[in-house]
Amino acid sequence: MNAISRMLDNAARDAGRPPPRLLAVSKTQPAAAVAALAALGQCAFGENYVQEAAAKQAELGRASPVSAGQEAPAGLEWHLIGHLQSNKAREAAALFDWVQTVDRAKLVAALARHRDPARGPLNVLVQVNIDDEASKHGCRPDEVEALAAAIAGEPMLRLRGLMVIPTPHDDPELGRPAFRRSRALFDALREHHPGVDTLSMGMSSDAAIAIAEGATMVRIGTALFGSRPAPPAAPSYTGR
Ligand SMILES: *Cc1c(COP(=O)(O)O)cnc(C)c1O
């Protein structure tokens, strides 16, 4: 993990930017792998599926994953980075500290309704479909302002910024324009929403370029944990 942190810090220094936050993407990894990184001081973890996160959190010490008012185990901060169906909003609002995949008004309302006030506001990022891919989740860039306004109007949500998953390229350099467009959108959003401080972009293969273009948080799985185990045939990891 130290090697990764150093790589990220170097990329930021080379670009004259502040070092980004590291989100450790623990999807498909066992709870023991999370505990091992937490012991090294890593506190923010990203999961793609509500069900998988619930099981892992329970294993790490949260007695009853979705009961009200409980904190995440051992000061860990959990981020949902996978697509969220509205019918899972209640569970997500209970299990996560951040939801990075808010891309429609219905989800804003559902998360706000279900967030337990005892937990404090849920941090949210608007997910933007920055490359306008038909198959991708995320709102259009021209929908960001309206969604941001809806989030800002909900006391139980805290608008923190934007999350993007640009089209993957064999040559990561080809992703640079999408990161640059994302940063411009982020800077525009900050003009109306001074609390916005997070631009989540960049994964194992393109983190350095994302950082150079202004990511404030990178989401790293493979480079931290090694390649992911093949998903099991059983539905336990799919959340469906
Ligand atoms: C899996 C995943 C990551 C991490 O990808 P790696 O290539 O393993 O670093 C980051 N963001 C999202 C949304 C993911 O689903």
PDBQT file of the ligand as one rigid body, heavy atoms in Angstrom, charges set to zero:
ROOT
HETATM    1  C1  LIG A 301     -13.793  -1.941  -9.690  1.00  0.00    +0.000 C 
HETATM    2  C2  LIG A 301     -13.914  -0.457  -9.703  1.00  0.00    +0.000 A 
HETATM    3  C3  LIG A 301     -12.792   0.356  -9.469  1.00  0.00    +0.000 A 
HETATM    4  C4  LIG A 301     -11.388  -0.180  -9.237  1.00  0.00    +0.000 C 
HETATM    5  O1  LIG A 301     -10.868  -0.699 -10.428  1.00  0.00    +0.000 OA
HETATM    6  P1  LIG A 301      -9.360  -1.253 -10.494  1.00  0.00    +0.000 P 
HETATM    7  O2  LIG A 301      -9.072  -1.271 -11.933  1.00  0.00    +0.000 OA
HETATM    8  O3  LIG A 301      -9.391  -2.601  -9.884  1.00  0.00    +0.000 OA
HETATM    9  O4  LIG A 301      -8.494  -0.319  -9.734  1.00  0.00    +0.000 OA
HETATM   10  C5  LIG A 301     -12.989   1.733  -9.446  1.00  0.00    +0.000 A 
HETATM   11  N1  LIG A 301     -14.208   2.284  -9.657  1.00  0.00    +0.000 NA
HETATM   12  C6  LIG A 301     -15.297   1.522  -9.887  1.00  0.00    +0.000 A 
HETATM   13  C7  LIG A 301     -16.609   2.198 -10.120  1.00  0.00    +0.000 C 
HETATM   14  C8  LIG A 301     -15.182   0.140  -9.936  1.00  0.00    +0.000 A 
HETATM   15  O5  LIG A 301     -16.281  -0.594 -10.181  1.00  0.00    +0.000 OA
ENDROOT
TORSDOF 0
